Amino acid sequence: TSASCTAEAARIAARVPSIAFGYTRVDAKHQDARMDIALAADIGKAFSGVKVALPGLGGSDSAPFDFALALPMATLRSFWAAQVEAVQAKPFTCPALLDLNDSFAKLGPALQKAAIPPFGDLQGVRLALDTLTPVKDKAIPTFSGRLLTASTNAPGLFALGQATVPSLTQLKPTTNGTPVALSRDLTGMLGQPAWIALTDKALGVGVGAGEDAKLAQTMKAPGGDAGRMARMHLTGAMYVQWLQLMEDKVDSLAAATAAMTRSDDAAEPDAEATPPMEDVARSKAQFAAMKAQAERIASIDVEMHVQDKGIVITTQTTLK
């Protein structure tokens, strides 16, 4: 390769110089692991001190599925703006990397658009599911749980929702996190009750019987400590349920495809459109194997945070 390509490849590699992965605990009931992603000093320091006030990012939850993700837009915009400036100041010259110059040039205007509220005020999102039940002949399963959006201007986010959905203007939630019931014209599609709650830092929605009390507690959950970017909790039972939903969806698609092929008597059968029986059997066997493994799991917990030297991702899998 040319000298410019060698130097610029090293320039890119220096941003993420190494990745290390290993198990930290393995026994009959546990499979814990850790991944360390080393980053250039300016990347780690840009995020290691960031605290995101997303309720639940800093603590566990009893929901079968609980996922919290920090999205500190102001910090992200500042970081990527600095990367755009660095590429503009020193463009890539290696022929294989010239596309990066165009990509970073397009990123600049996109960052300016991302500053517009409500995206510019975004801090993070969290989804907690208590139930997930398939319904025959319906593409979307029945569910109950809570969805939270953290923002530096949560009341403004709710006001924007009122401007978009006029029915929301009837609601007058206070910023103390107390849930307010949504009217039936707003919950008709859901077929179950729903509530909305508001604080200065977050907007939350709860769907399903009893979710009002859970939403009130969720709004009080602790935010993230310095550098925490994500957290997830998943029970084995919910994992099995997901796999079953995926298998049902694959079965439905296969059946629909086969039916469409049979109905087209004038055309030759499309071998690519109709899954061969051996492919269907293989898919069934794969789902059976995955469900057998999932049924051995009691819970999975994942946490990601940024230190000055890079990203640390830890997972704890507890077996039955």
The 8 nearest C-alpha neighbors of each residue, nearest first, counted from 0:
[[1, 4, 5, 2, 3, 93, 6, 95],
 [0, 2, 4, 3, 5, 93, 6, 94],
 [1, 3, 5, 4, 6, 0, 7, 93],
 [4, 2, 6, 1, 5, 93, 7, 92],
 [5, 3, 93, 7, 1, 2, 6, 8],
 [6, 4, 2, 8, 3, 7, 9, 1],
 [5, 7, 9, 3, 4, 8, 2, 10],
 [8, 6, 10, 4, 9, 5, 3, 11],
 [7, 9, 5, 11, 10, 6, 4, 12],
 [8, 10, 12, 6, 7, 11, 13, 5],
 [11, 9, 7, 13, 8, 12, 6, 14],
 [10, 12, 8, 13, 9, 14, 7, 15],
 [11, 13, 9, 14, 16, 15, 10, 8],
 [14, 12, 16, 10, 11, 15, 9, 39],
 [13, 15, 39, 12, 11, 38, 16, 10],
 [16, 14, 38, 13, 12, 37, 17, 39],
 [15, 17, 13, 12, 37, 14, 38, 18],
 [18, 16, 37, 15, 36, 19, 38, 35],
 [17, 19, 36, 35, 37, 20, 34, 16],
 [18, 20, 35, 34, 36, 17, 21, 33],
 [21, 19, 34, 33, 35, 18, 22, 32],
 [20, 22, 32, 33, 23, 34, 19, 31],
 [21, 23, 32, 24, 31, 33, 25, 20],
 [22, 24, 32, 31, 21, 33, 25, 30],
 [25, 23, 31, 22, 30, 29, 26, 32],
 [26, 24, 30, 29, 31, 22, 23, 27],
 [25, 27, 29, 28, 24, 30, 31, 318],
 [26, 28, 29, 25, 318, 30, 319, 317],
 [29, 27, 318, 26, 317, 319, 30, 25],
 [28, 30, 317, 26, 25, 316, 318, 27],
 [31, 29, 25, 316, 24, 315, 317, 32],
 [32, 30, 315, 24, 23, 314, 22, 316],
 [31, 33, 22, 23, 314, 21, 313, 30],
 [34, 32, 313, 312, 21, 20, 22, 314],
 [33, 35, 20, 312, 19, 311, 313, 36],
 [34, 36, 311, 19, 18, 310, 37, 20],
 [37, 35, 18, 310, 309, 17, 38, 311],
 [36, 38, 309, 17, 15, 308, 16, 18],
 [39, 37, 309, 15, 14, 308, 43, 42],
 [38, 40, 14, 42, 41, 15, 13, 43],
 [41, 39, 43, 42, 44, 308, 38, 307],
 [40, 42, 44, 39, 43, 45, 38, 307],
 [43, 41, 45, 40, 39, 44, 38, 46],
 [42, 44, 307, 309, 40, 45, 308, 46],
 [43, 45, 307, 47, 41, 46, 42, 40],
 [46, 44, 42, 43, 41, 47, 78, 48],
 [45, 47, 49, 44, 48, 43, 226, 305],
 [48, 46, 226, 306, 305, 44, 307, 43],
 [47, 49, 225, 226, 46, 50, 44, 45],
 [50, 48, 225, 226, 46, 47, 51, 227],
 [49, 51, 225, 224, 223, 226, 48, 52],
 [50, 52, 223, 53, 222, 122, 69, 49],
 [53, 51, 222, 223, 54, 50, 149, 200],
 [52, 54, 222, 149, 51, 56, 123, 55],
 [55, 53, 220, 222, 221, 56, 218, 52],
 [54, 56, 220, 58, 57, 221, 222, 53],
 [57, 55, 223, 222, 67, 53, 54, 58],
 [56, 58, 223, 222, 221, 55, 224, 59],
 [59, 57, 55, 56, 221, 60, 220, 222],
 [58, 60, 55, 61, 57, 232, 56, 65],
 [61, 59, 62, 65, 58, 55, 232, 127],
 [60, 62, 63, 59, 65, 64, 232, 129],
 [63, 61, 129, 64, 60, 65, 128, 127],
 [64, 62, 234, 233, 129, 237, 128, 61],
 [65, 63, 233, 128, 62, 127, 232, 66],
 [64, 66, 127, 232, 231, 126, 62, 128],
 [65, 67, 231, 126, 125, 230, 127, 232],
 [66, 68, 125, 230, 56, 229, 124, 231],
 [69, 67, 229, 124, 123, 228, 125, 70],
 [68, 70, 123, 228, 229, 122, 71, 51],
 [69, 71, 123, 122, 72, 68, 121, 124],
 [72, 70, 122, 74, 73, 69, 75, 121],
 [71, 73, 75, 74, 70, 121, 119, 76],
 [72, 74, 76, 75, 71, 77, 119, 120],
 [75, 73, 77, 72, 76, 71, 78, 45],
 [76, 74, 72, 78, 77, 73, 71, 79],
 [75, 77, 73, 79, 78, 74, 80, 72],
 [78, 76, 80, 74, 75, 79, 73, 81],
 [77, 79, 75, 81, 80, 76, 74, 82],
 [78, 80, 82, 81, 76, 77, 75, 83],
 [81, 79, 83, 77, 82, 78, 76, 84],
 [80, 82, 84, 79, 78, 83, 85, 77],
 [83, 81, 79, 85, 80, 84, 86, 78],
 [84, 82, 80, 86, 81, 103, 85, 87],
 [83, 85, 87, 81, 82, 86, 88, 80],
 [86, 84, 82, 88, 83, 87, 89, 81],
 [87, 85, 90, 89, 83, 88, 84, 82],
 [88, 86, 84, 89, 85, 90, 83, 100],
 [87, 89, 85, 86, 84, 90, 83, 91],
 [88, 90, 86, 87, 85, 91, 84, 92],
 [91, 89, 86, 87, 100, 88, 92, 85],
 [90, 92, 97, 93, 96, 100, 89, 7],
 [91, 93, 94, 97, 90, 3, 96, 4],
 [92, 94, 4, 96, 95, 3, 91, 97],
 [95, 93, 97, 96, 92, 4, 91, 98],
 [94, 96, 93, 97, 98, 4, 92, 99],
 [97, 95, 93, 98, 94, 99, 91, 92],
 [96, 98, 99, 94, 100, 91, 95, 92],
 [99, 97, 101, 100, 96, 102, 95, 94],
 [100, 98, 102, 97, 101, 96, 103, 91],
 [99, 101, 98, 103, 102, 97, 104, 90],
 [102, 100, 104, 98, 99, 103, 105, 97],
 [103, 101, 99, 105, 104, 100, 106, 98],
 [102, 104, 106, 105, 100, 83, 101, 99],
 [103, 105, 101, 102, 106, 107, 100, 83],
 [106, 104, 102, 103, 107, 108, 101, 109],
 [105, 107, 103, 109, 104, 108, 110, 102],
 [106, 108, 110, 109, 105, 104, 83, 103],
 [109, 107, 111, 110, 106, 105, 112, 104],
 [110, 108, 106, 112, 111, 107, 113, 105],
 [111, 109, 113, 107, 108, 112, 76, 106],
 [110, 112, 108, 114, 109, 113, 107, 115],
 [111, 113, 109, 114, 110, 115, 108, 119],
 [114, 112, 110, 111, 115, 119, 118, 109],
 [113, 115, 119, 112, 111, 118, 116, 110],
 [114, 116, 119, 113, 112, 118, 117, 111],
 [117, 115, 119, 118, 120, 114, 113, 121],
 [116, 118, 120, 119, 156, 115, 121, 155],
 [119, 117, 116, 121, 120, 113, 115, 114],
 [118, 120, 114, 116, 115, 117, 113, 121],
 [119, 121, 151, 150, 117, 118, 116, 152],
 [120, 122, 150, 118, 119, 72, 123, 149],
 [123, 121, 71, 70, 150, 149, 69, 72],
 [122, 124, 69, 70, 149, 68, 148, 53],
 [125, 123, 148, 68, 147, 67, 149, 69],
 [124, 126, 67, 147, 66, 146, 68, 148],
 [127, 125, 146, 66, 65, 145, 67, 147],
 [126, 128, 65, 145, 144, 64, 62, 66],
 [129, 127, 144, 64, 130, 62, 143, 63],
 [128, 130, 62, 144, 143, 63, 127, 64],
 [131, 129, 142, 143, 128, 132, 144, 63],
 [130, 132, 142, 141, 140, 133, 143, 129],
 [131, 133, 141, 140, 142, 130, 134, 240],
 [134, 132, 140, 141, 135, 131, 244, 139],
 [135, 133, 140, 137, 136, 132, 141, 139],
 [134, 136, 137, 133, 138, 140, 139, 132],
 [135, 137, 134, 138, 133, 139, 140, 251],
 [138, 136, 135, 134, 139, 140, 133, 141],
 [137, 139, 140, 136, 134, 135, 248, 133],
 [138, 140, 137, 141, 133, 134, 142, 136],
 [141, 139, 133, 132, 134, 142, 131, 138],
 [142, 140, 132, 131, 133, 134, 139, 143],
 [143, 141, 131, 130, 132, 140, 144, 128],
 [142, 144, 207, 206, 130, 129, 128, 131],
 [143, 145, 128, 129, 127, 206, 205, 210],
 [144, 146, 205, 127, 204, 126, 206, 214],
 [145, 147, 126, 204, 203, 125, 127, 205],
 [148, 146, 203, 125, 124, 202, 204, 149],
 [147, 149, 124, 202, 201, 123, 203, 150],
 [150, 148, 201, 122, 123, 53, 200, 124],
 [149, 151, 121, 122, 153, 152, 120, 200],
 [150, 152, 120, 200, 153, 121, 122, 149],
 [153, 151, 150, 155, 154, 120, 156, 200],
 [152, 154, 156, 150, 201, 155, 200, 199],
 [155, 153, 157, 156, 152, 158, 199, 197],
 [156, 154, 158, 152, 153, 157, 159, 117],
 [157, 155, 153, 159, 154, 158, 117, 160],
 [156, 158, 160, 154, 159, 155, 161, 153],
 [159, 157, 155, 161, 160, 156, 154, 162],
 [158, 160, 162, 156, 157, 161, 155, 163],
 [159, 161, 157, 163, 158, 162, 164, 156],
 [162, 160, 167, 158, 164, 159, 168, 163],
 [161, 163, 159, 160, 164, 165, 158, 168],
 [162, 164, 160, 161, 165, 159, 167, 158],
 [163, 165, 161, 166, 162, 167, 160, 168],
 [166, 164, 167, 161, 168, 162, 163, 169],
 [167, 165, 168, 164, 169, 161, 185, 184],
 [168, 166, 161, 169, 165, 170, 164, 160],
 [169, 167, 161, 170, 166, 165, 171, 164],
 [168, 170, 167, 166, 171, 165, 182, 161],
 [171, 169, 168, 167, 172, 179, 181, 166],
 [170, 172, 173, 169, 168, 179, 167, 174],
 [173, 171, 170, 179, 197, 196, 174, 177],
 [172, 174, 175, 197, 171, 176, 177, 198],
 [173, 175, 198, 197, 176, 199, 172, 177],
 [174, 176, 198, 173, 177, 197, 199, 196],
 [175, 177, 197, 196, 198, 174, 218, 215],
 [176, 178, 196, 175, 215, 179, 173, 197],
 [179, 177, 196, 195, 194, 211, 215, 176],
 [178, 180, 194, 195, 172, 196, 181, 177],
 [181, 179, 194, 193, 182, 195, 178, 192],
 [182, 180, 194, 193, 185, 179, 183, 186],
 [181, 183, 185, 184, 180, 186, 166, 193],
 [184, 182, 186, 185, 187, 181, 192, 190],
 [183, 185, 187, 182, 186, 166, 181, 188],
 [186, 184, 183, 182, 187, 181, 166, 188],
 [185, 187, 183, 189, 188, 184, 190, 192],
 [188, 186, 190, 189, 184, 183, 185, 191],
 [189, 187, 186, 190, 185, 184, 191, 183],
 [190, 188, 186, 191, 187, 192, 206, 141],
 [189, 191, 187, 188, 186, 192, 183, 207],
 [192, 190, 189, 207, 186, 193, 206, 208],
 [193, 191, 207, 206, 208, 186, 194, 190],
 [194, 192, 206, 205, 181, 180, 207, 186],
 [193, 195, 180, 205, 179, 181, 204, 178],
 [194, 196, 204, 178, 179, 203, 205, 180],
 [197, 195, 178, 203, 176, 177, 202, 179],
 [196, 198, 202, 176, 174, 201, 203, 172],
 [199, 197, 174, 176, 201, 200, 175, 202],
 [198, 200, 153, 174, 201, 154, 152, 197],
 [199, 201, 198, 153, 150, 149, 151, 152],
 [202, 200, 149, 153, 198, 148, 150, 197],
 [203, 201, 197, 148, 147, 153, 196, 149],
 [202, 204, 147, 196, 146, 195, 197, 148],
 [203, 205, 195, 146, 145, 194, 196, 147],
 [204, 206, 145, 194, 210, 193, 144, 214],
 [207, 205, 193, 143, 144, 210, 192, 145],
 [208, 206, 143, 192, 210, 191, 193, 209],
 [207, 209, 210, 192, 206, 191, 143, 211],
 [210, 208, 211, 212, 207, 213, 206, 192],
 [209, 211, 213, 205, 212, 207, 208, 214],
 [212, 210, 214, 213, 209, 178, 194, 205],
 [213, 211, 215, 214, 210, 209, 216, 178],
 [212, 214, 210, 216, 215, 211, 217, 209],
 [213, 215, 217, 211, 216, 212, 210, 205],
 [216, 214, 212, 213, 218, 217, 177, 176],
 [217, 215, 213, 219, 214, 218, 212, 220],
 [216, 218, 214, 220, 219, 215, 213, 54],
 [217, 219, 216, 215, 220, 54, 176, 214],
 [220, 218, 217, 216, 54, 221, 215, 176],
 [219, 221, 54, 55, 217, 218, 222, 216],
 [222, 220, 54, 57, 55, 58, 219, 223],
 [223, 221, 52, 54, 53, 57, 56, 55],
 [222, 224, 57, 56, 51, 227, 50, 52],
 [223, 225, 50, 227, 57, 226, 222, 51],
 [226, 224, 50, 48, 49, 227, 47, 223],
 [225, 227, 47, 305, 304, 49, 48, 46],
 [228, 226, 304, 223, 225, 224, 229, 303],
 [227, 229, 69, 304, 303, 68, 226, 305],
 [230, 228, 68, 303, 67, 302, 69, 227],
 [229, 231, 302, 67, 301, 66, 56, 303],
 [232, 230, 66, 301, 65, 300, 67, 302],
 [231, 233, 300, 65, 64, 299, 66, 301],
 [234, 232, 64, 299, 63, 298, 300, 65],
 [235, 233, 298, 63, 237, 236, 297, 238],
 [234, 236, 296, 297, 238, 298, 237, 293],
 [237, 235, 239, 238, 234, 240, 294, 297],
 [236, 238, 240, 234, 239, 235, 63, 241],
 [237, 239, 235, 241, 240, 236, 234, 242],
 [240, 238, 242, 236, 237, 241, 293, 290],
 [239, 241, 237, 243, 238, 242, 244, 236],
 [242, 240, 244, 238, 243, 239, 245, 237],
 [241, 243, 245, 239, 244, 240, 246, 238],
 [242, 244, 246, 240, 241, 245, 247, 239],
 [245, 243, 247, 241, 242, 246, 248, 240],
 [244, 246, 242, 248, 243, 247, 241, 249],
 [245, 247, 243, 249, 248, 244, 242, 250],
 [248, 246, 250, 244, 245, 249, 243, 251],
 [247, 249, 245, 251, 246, 250, 244, 252],
 [250, 248, 246, 252, 251, 247, 253, 245],
 [249, 251, 247, 253, 248, 252, 254, 246],
 [252, 250, 248, 254, 249, 253, 255, 247],
 [251, 253, 255, 249, 254, 250, 256, 248],
 [252, 254, 250, 256, 251, 255, 249, 257],
 [255, 253, 251, 257, 252, 256, 250, 258],
 [256, 254, 252, 258, 257, 253, 251, 259],
 [255, 257, 253, 259, 258, 254, 252, 273],
 [256, 258, 254, 260, 255, 259, 273, 253],
 [259, 257, 255, 261, 260, 256, 254, 262],
 [260, 258, 256, 262, 257, 261, 255, 263],
 [259, 261, 257, 258, 263, 262, 268, 256],
 [262, 260, 258, 263, 259, 257, 264, 268],
 [263, 261, 259, 260, 264, 258, 257, 265],
 [262, 264, 260, 261, 265, 266, 259, 267],
 [265, 263, 266, 262, 261, 267, 260, 268],
 [266, 264, 263, 267, 262, 268, 261, 260],
 [267, 265, 264, 263, 268, 269, 260, 262],
 [266, 268, 269, 265, 264, 263, 260, 270],
 [269, 267, 270, 260, 266, 261, 273, 263],
 [270, 268, 272, 271, 273, 267, 260, 266],
 [269, 271, 273, 272, 268, 274, 275, 267],
 [270, 272, 269, 273, 274, 275, 268, 256],
 [273, 271, 269, 270, 274, 256, 260, 257],
 [274, 272, 270, 271, 257, 256, 269, 275],
 [273, 275, 278, 272, 276, 279, 253, 271],
 [276, 274, 278, 277, 273, 279, 270, 271],
 [275, 277, 279, 278, 280, 274, 281, 273],
 [276, 278, 280, 275, 279, 281, 274, 282],
 [279, 277, 281, 275, 276, 280, 282, 274],
 [278, 280, 276, 282, 281, 277, 283, 274],
 [279, 281, 277, 283, 278, 282, 276, 284],
 [282, 280, 278, 284, 283, 279, 277, 285],
 [283, 281, 285, 279, 284, 280, 278, 286],
 [284, 282, 280, 286, 281, 285, 287, 279],
 [283, 285, 287, 281, 282, 286, 288, 280],
 [286, 284, 282, 288, 287, 283, 289, 281],
 [287, 285, 289, 283, 288, 284, 290, 282],
 [286, 288, 284, 290, 285, 289, 291, 283],
 [287, 289, 291, 285, 286, 290, 284, 292],
 [290, 288, 286, 292, 291, 287, 293, 285],
 [291, 289, 293, 287, 292, 288, 239, 294],
 [290, 292, 288, 294, 289, 293, 287, 295],
 [291, 293, 289, 290, 294, 295, 288, 296],
 [294, 292, 290, 296, 295, 291, 239, 235],
 [293, 295, 291, 292, 296, 290, 235, 239],
 [296, 294, 293, 292, 319, 318, 297, 291],
 [297, 295, 318, 235, 293, 294, 298, 319],
 [296, 298, 235, 318, 319, 317, 234, 295],
 [299, 297, 234, 235, 317, 233, 296, 316],
 [298, 300, 316, 233, 315, 232, 234, 317],
 [301, 299, 232, 315, 314, 231, 316, 233],
 [300, 302, 314, 231, 230, 313, 315, 232],
 [303, 301, 230, 313, 312, 229, 231, 314],
 [304, 302, 312, 229, 228, 311, 227, 230],
 [303, 305, 227, 228, 226, 311, 310, 306],
 [306, 304, 310, 226, 47, 309, 311, 46],
 [305, 307, 47, 309, 308, 43, 310, 226],
 [306, 308, 43, 44, 47, 309, 40, 305],
 [309, 307, 306, 43, 37, 38, 40, 39],
 [308, 310, 37, 38, 43, 306, 36, 305],
 [309, 311, 305, 36, 35, 304, 306, 37],
 [310, 312, 35, 304, 303, 34, 305, 36],
 [313, 311, 303, 34, 33, 302, 35, 310],
 [314, 312, 33, 302, 301, 32, 34, 303],
 [313, 315, 301, 32, 31, 300, 33, 316],
 [316, 314, 31, 300, 299, 30, 317, 301],
 [315, 317, 299, 30, 29, 31, 298, 318],
 [318, 316, 29, 298, 297, 28, 296, 315],
 [319, 317, 296, 28, 297, 295, 29, 316],
 [318, 297, 295, 296, 28, 317, 294, 298]]
